[in-house]
Amino acid sequence: MPSKVDTAILDALGLDPSTSKMVSHGGSGFASSFKLTGTSTKDGKDRSYFIKTGTGEAANIMFEGEHASLNAIHATVPSFCPKSHAHGALSPAHPNTHFLATDFLDLHSSSSGSSSSTTHGTGLSLAAKLAKLHTTPAPPPPGFTRPMFGFPVPTCCGATQQDNTFTDSWPAFFADSRLRHVLRQGIRENGPDRELEDAVETVASKVVPRLLGSETLRGGVVPVVVHGDLWSGNHGRGRIDGGAVEEVVYDPAAVYGHSEYELGIMRMFGGFGEAFWSEYGGLVERAEPRGEWEDRVKLYELYHHLNHFALFGGGYRGGAMGIMKRLISKYGA
């Protein structure tokens, strides 16, 4: 059934209340989601938006991060994801409730499938769009004169709030703001675990500098916009704001980071076929030393095992420990 549209959303988007309605659309484990239609008070044109709502400060942080993440990706590759138009608190009639408003993305326009080249929309494949994102230097953040590692606001990977404090060192950022940070979250949720804690510290203090440090990675790391949570469930094909069918991504947890960081979760869960990896590999040159590329991707995959351990406990600990033991045996001396 149509829902009455909150005045805060109407004001933020400039919609006529008399023509605006929301209906439930899709689903989310962390928020309620809707399709909003209405007429713009600025130009009289009909508009469609995707709306998420959620309660509490966690929802506020999540929506702020998703808003900034979508727009960081959209600014680099406009056809790659919906643009976010607004986020904030609902009216006092809905206390402690927050919203996010983006372009409407119709994922039913075409089934999710192959990520190889396509003639739809811009004609760019998933690999080509991701390559463009991963080869475009990130902008200097506000208050800085050069690109940095981090992100202007916190983001959430699942329900985990990520520390995106800016730093000029990628190894330091990954060790402190990803591995050590998510370990603390895992310990809070699952209790002390000396073996896991010692292994993470060894990886953070020894393996990360060895694999990601400037003395190893020739040319260093140039920060680019990374989606940050690009598993196959956050990719599909559809129409953004009524446009042509495109390869699209959504639900990002962006960071200005190493492009290879993106590949960890993509390899962890699979769903990206051989055609994708072949095309992407021809567009984005692997950092030197190329012979350590697989280990770097495994190191980045480790973060997501630790995050899933923090979120869900159980078997993800074993996956994290397996990766760490292998990396420590090679690089932890």
LUMLO-112756 format. One line per field, with one value per residue (C-alpha): residue in three letters; x, y, z. Coordinates in nm, 2 decimals. Layout:
! residues N
tido: (ALA	...)
x: (X	...)
y: (Y	...)
z: (Z	...)
! end
This chain:
! residues 333
tido: (MET	PRO	SER	LYS	VAL	ASP	THR	ALA	ILE	LEU	ASP	ALA	LEU	GLY	LEU	ASP	PRO	SER	THR	SER	LYS	MET	VAL	SER	HIS	GLY	GLY	SER	GLY	PHE	ALA	SER	SER	PHE	LYS	LEU	THR	GLY	THR	SER	THR	LYS	ASP	GLY	LYS	ASP	ARG	SER	TYR	PHE	ILE	LYS	THR	GLY	THR	GLY	GLU	ALA	ALA	ASN	ILE	MET	PHE	GLU	GLY	GLU	HIS	ALA	SER	LEU	ASN	ALA	ILE	HIS	ALA	THR	VAL	PRO	SER	PHE	CYS	PRO	LYS	SER	HIS	ALA	HIS	GLY	ALA	LEU	SER	PRO	ALA	HIS	PRO	ASN	THR	HIS	PHE	LEU	ALA	THR	ASP	PHE	LEU	ASP	LEU	HIS	SER	SER	SER	SER	GLY	SER	SER	SER	SER	THR	THR	HIS	GLY	THR	GLY	LEU	SER	LEU	ALA	ALA	LYS	LEU	ALA	LYS	LEU	HIS	THR	THR	PRO	ALA	PRO	PRO	PRO	PRO	GLY	PHE	THR	ARG	PRO	MET	PHE	GLY	PHE	PRO	VAL	PRO	THR	CYS	CYS	GLY	ALA	THR	GLN	GLN	ASP	ASN	THR	PHE	THR	ASP	SER	TRP	PRO	ALA	PHE	PHE	ALA	ASP	SER	ARG	LEU	ARG	HIS	VAL	LEU	ARG	GLN	GLY	ILE	ARG	GLU	ASN	GLY	PRO	ASP	ARG	GLU	LEU	GLU	ASP	ALA	VAL	GLU	THR	VAL	ALA	SER	LYS	VAL	VAL	PRO	ARG	LEU	LEU	GLY	SER	GLU	THR	LEU	ARG	GLY	GLY	VAL	VAL	PRO	VAL	VAL	VAL	HIS	GLY	ASP	LEU	TRP	SER	GLY	ASN	HIS	GLY	ARG	GLY	ARG	ILE	ASP	GLY	GLY	ALA	VAL	GLU	GLU	VAL	VAL	TYR	ASP	PRO	ALA	ALA	VAL	TYR	GLY	HIS	SER	GLU	TYR	GLU	LEU	GLY	ILE	MET	ARG	MET	PHE	GLY	GLY	PHE	GLY	GLU	ALA	PHE	TRP	SER	GLU	TYR	GLY	GLY	LEU	VAL	GLU	ARG	ALA	GLU	PRO	ARG	GLY	GLU	TRP	GLU	ASP	ARG	VAL	LYS	LEU	TYR	GLU	LEU	TYR	HIS	HIS	LEU	ASN	HIS	PHE	ALA	LEU	PHE	GLY	GLY	GLY	TYR	ARG	GLY	GLY	ALA	MET	GLY	ILE	MET	LYS	ARG	LEU	ILE	SER	LYS	TYR	GLY	ALA)
x: (0.00	0.12	0.28	0.26	0.58	0.76	0.79	1.17	1.20	0.97	1.16	1.50	1.39	1.16	0.85	0.49	0.32	-0.01	0.15	0.40	0.37	0.60	0.55	0.77	1.03	1.30	1.44	1.73	1.86	1.94	1.67	1.32	1.32	1.07	1.01	0.91	0.73	0.63	0.63	0.92	0.82	1.11	1.04	0.71	0.86	0.77	1.06	1.13	1.37	1.48	1.44	1.59	1.48	1.62	1.62	1.90	2.24	2.37	2.13	2.24	2.60	2.53	2.32	2.58	2.85	2.64	2.55	2.91	3.02	2.77	2.85	3.23	3.18	2.92	3.16	3.42	3.20	2.86	2.68	2.82	2.58	2.28	2.35	2.25	2.04	1.98	2.01	1.91	1.66	1.29	1.05	0.97	0.67	0.92	1.18	1.52	1.46	1.67	1.65	1.86	1.73	1.90	1.82	1.57	1.75	1.54	1.72	1.44	1.52	1.76	1.88	2.21	2.46	2.78	3.01	3.16	3.13	2.77	2.61	2.35	2.37	2.72	2.85	3.09	3.13	3.16	3.53	3.57	3.37	3.56	3.89	3.80	3.72	4.04	4.27	4.13	4.32	4.10	4.06	4.23	4.00	3.87	4.15	4.42	4.63	4.70	4.52	4.51	4.41	4.08	3.74	3.56	3.30	3.27	3.13	2.97	3.07	2.76	2.68	3.05	3.13	3.47	3.74	3.83	4.07	4.29	4.66	4.93	5.04	4.84	5.01	4.94	4.58	4.51	4.69	4.53	4.20	4.10	4.28	4.33	4.00	3.79	3.97	3.86	3.50	3.53	3.66	3.38	3.12	3.28	3.51	3.89	4.08	4.45	4.55	4.34	4.47	4.83	4.80	4.63	4.90	5.17	5.01	4.95	5.30	5.51	5.31	5.14	5.46	5.64	5.36	5.23	5.52	5.68	6.00	5.81	5.54	5.74	5.58	5.38	5.01	4.80	4.47	4.16	3.79	3.72	3.36	3.47	3.20	3.18	3.06	2.83	2.52	2.61	2.64	2.38	2.23	1.95	1.82	1.93	1.66	1.49	1.80	1.94	2.04	2.38	2.63	2.57	2.69	2.52	2.55	2.91	3.14	3.39	3.74	4.03	4.26	4.46	4.27	4.37	4.19	3.86	3.95	3.97	3.60	3.54	3.76	3.62	3.27	3.32	3.04	3.27	3.35	3.66	3.56	3.55	3.89	4.05	3.91	3.99	4.34	4.40	4.28	4.44	4.81	4.91	5.14	5.50	5.60	5.34	5.44	5.30	4.97	4.78	4.92	4.82	4.47	4.45	4.57	4.28	4.04	4.15	3.98	3.65	3.69	3.76	3.46	3.23	3.37	3.28	2.93	2.85	3.11	3.16	3.33	3.48	3.74	3.88	3.91	4.09	4.33	4.40	4.49	4.71	4.90	4.99	5.09	5.29	5.48	5.59	5.63	5.61	5.98)
y: (0.00	0.35	0.53	0.89	1.06	1.23	1.61	1.59	1.37	1.59	1.91	1.75	1.64	1.93	1.71	1.81	1.64	1.60	1.38	1.19	0.84	0.56	0.19	-0.09	-0.20	-0.47	-0.56	-0.50	-0.66	-0.31	-0.08	-0.05	0.03	0.20	0.34	0.71	0.88	1.24	1.56	1.81	2.15	2.30	2.19	2.00	1.67	1.34	1.18	0.84	0.77	0.48	0.55	0.37	0.44	0.31	0.40	0.49	0.65	0.34	0.40	0.77	0.67	0.40	0.63	0.92	0.67	0.53	0.87	0.98	0.65	0.65	1.00	0.93	0.64	0.84	1.14	0.91	0.67	0.83	0.53	0.29	0.35	0.56	0.91	0.99	1.31	1.35	1.19	1.30	1.28	1.24	1.49	1.49	1.28	0.99	1.05	0.89	0.78	0.86	0.83	0.80	0.91	0.80	0.76	0.48	0.17	-0.09	-0.42	-0.60	-0.45	-0.73	-1.04	-1.02	-1.23	-1.22	-0.93	-0.95	-0.67	-0.56	-0.33	-0.20	0.15	0.30	-0.02	-0.05	-0.39	-0.43	-0.49	-0.16	0.04	-0.10	-0.04	0.32	0.36	0.19	0.39	0.74	0.90	0.99	1.37	1.54	1.53	1.86	2.03	1.84	1.95	1.60	1.26	1.06	0.71	0.70	0.86	1.18	1.00	0.66	0.38	0.05	-0.28	-0.48	-0.35	-0.28	0.08	0.14	0.38	0.60	0.84	0.99	0.89	0.92	0.56	0.28	0.00	0.20	0.26	-0.11	-0.24	0.01	0.11	-0.22	-0.52	-0.40	-0.21	-0.50	-0.74	-0.52	-0.54	-0.92	-0.95	-0.73	-0.95	-1.29	-1.26	-1.27	-1.50	-1.49	-1.71	-1.49	-1.16	-1.27	-1.37	-1.05	-0.85	-1.04	-0.98	-0.61	-0.55	-0.78	-0.91	-0.58	-0.37	-0.65	-0.69	-0.34	-0.11	0.13	-0.07	-0.37	-0.22	-0.05	0.29	0.29	0.30	0.58	0.62	0.56	0.53	0.17	0.04	-0.15	-0.42	-0.55	-0.90	-1.04	-0.94	-0.58	-0.59	-0.63	-0.49	-0.24	0.10	0.41	0.67	0.53	0.52	0.24	-0.10	-0.08	-0.27	-0.12	-0.15	-0.04	-0.06	0.06	0.12	0.33	0.43	0.60	0.31	0.05	-0.08	-0.43	-0.40	-0.43	-0.77	-0.94	-0.97	-1.03	-1.34	-1.45	-1.50	-1.55	-1.48	-1.29	-1.51	-1.58	-1.33	-1.06	-1.14	-1.17	-0.83	-0.66	-0.79	-0.65	-0.30	-0.27	-0.36	-0.56	-0.38	-0.50	-0.75	-0.93	-1.26	-1.15	-1.04	-1.35	-1.30	-0.93	-1.02	-1.29	-1.03	-0.81	-1.10	-1.16	-0.83	-0.96	-1.30	-1.10	-0.87	-1.17	-1.32	-1.00	-1.00	-1.37	-1.55	-1.92	-2.06	-1.73	-1.76	-2.07	-1.89	-1.60	-1.82	-2.02	-1.71	-1.57	-1.89	-1.91	-1.54	-1.55	-1.85	-1.67	-1.31	-1.30	-1.35)
z: (0.00	-0.07	0.23	0.31	0.23	0.52	0.49	0.53	0.22	0.02	0.12	0.05	-0.30	-0.39	-0.46	-0.47	-0.16	-0.35	-0.62	-0.42	-0.29	-0.16	-0.20	-0.05	-0.29	-0.24	0.09	0.32	0.64	0.79	0.65	0.50	0.13	-0.10	-0.45	-0.43	-0.72	-0.74	-0.94	-0.90	-0.78	-0.97	-1.33	-1.31	-1.42	-1.28	-1.08	-0.92	-0.63	-0.42	-0.05	0.25	0.61	0.94	1.30	1.54	1.50	1.32	1.04	1.03	0.99	0.74	0.52	0.54	0.43	0.15	0.02	0.00	-0.14	-0.42	-0.52	-0.51	-0.76	-0.96	-1.00	-1.15	-1.36	-1.38	-1.53	-1.28	-0.99	-0.88	-0.77	-0.41	-0.37	0.00	0.34	0.69	0.97	0.91	1.06	1.43	1.35	1.31	1.58	1.56	1.20	0.91	0.53	0.21	-0.13	-0.45	-0.82	-0.87	-1.00	-1.18	-1.15	-1.32	-1.65	-1.72	-1.54	-1.36	-1.56	-1.75	-1.68	-2.03	-2.28	-2.37	-2.62	-2.37	-2.24	-2.26	-2.41	-2.12	-1.94	-1.57	-1.62	-1.82	-1.57	-1.27	-1.45	-1.51	-1.14	-1.04	-1.27	-1.19	-0.90	-0.61	-0.54	-0.25	0.05	0.19	0.39	0.21	-0.09	-0.22	-0.23	0.09	0.20	0.39	0.32	0.43	0.64	0.81	0.60	0.69	0.55	0.65	0.99	1.07	1.10	0.94	1.05	0.75	0.92	0.65	0.64	0.37	0.42	0.26	0.47	0.79	0.69	0.60	0.92	1.16	1.01	0.86	1.03	1.38	1.38	1.27	1.51	1.80	1.67	1.65	2.00	2.13	1.96	2.02	2.32	2.36	2.13	2.19	1.89	1.65	1.81	1.79	1.43	1.33	1.50	1.33	0.99	1.06	1.19	0.96	0.66	0.56	0.55	0.36	0.09	0.07	0.17	-0.08	-0.06	-0.21	-0.43	-0.70	-0.77	-0.45	-0.42	-0.58	-0.40	-0.62	-0.53	-0.43	-0.39	-0.08	-0.06	-0.42	-0.39	-0.66	-0.46	-0.50	-0.88	-1.15	-1.46	-1.47	-1.55	-1.35	-1.35	-1.65	-1.87	-2.07	-1.93	-1.78	-1.57	-1.22	-0.86	-0.54	-0.16	-0.15	0.14	-0.04	0.05	-0.13	-0.14	-0.34	-0.64	-0.55	-0.22	-0.42	-0.54	-0.20	-0.15	-0.52	-0.50	-0.16	-0.27	-0.64	-0.90	-1.14	-1.43	-1.63	-1.89	-1.63	-1.49	-1.83	-1.95	-1.62	-1.62	-1.97	-1.85	-1.51	-1.49	-1.18	-0.94	-0.92	-0.81	-1.01	-0.85	-0.52	-0.66	-0.54	-0.19	-0.18	-0.29	-0.02	0.23	0.13	0.14	0.50	0.60	0.49	0.67	0.99	0.92	0.87	1.19	1.37	1.22	1.22	1.43	1.37	1.06	0.93	1.20	1.03	0.70	0.86	1.04	0.73	0.53	0.81	0.87	0.50	0.48	0.81	0.69	0.38	0.49	0.87	0.96)
! end
